[in-house]
């Protein structure tokens, strides 16, 4: 899911570089795409942290 979101972000950013007929519209749309990119990066980092915590939980052995 994160990889597809990153691809969508890159494709949308690339596509918006060619839309120069109305600069006001592209500026508003670009802002939304940048927020989307921020959330993709944040989700990726949070997922990596969660995986690391889950791996640490599995490696900890209880003291008997």
Secondary structure, DSSP 8 states (H G I E B T S, - for coil): -HHHHHHHHHHHHHHHTT--S-HHHHHHHHHHHHHHHHHHHHHHHHHHHHHHHHHHHHH-----
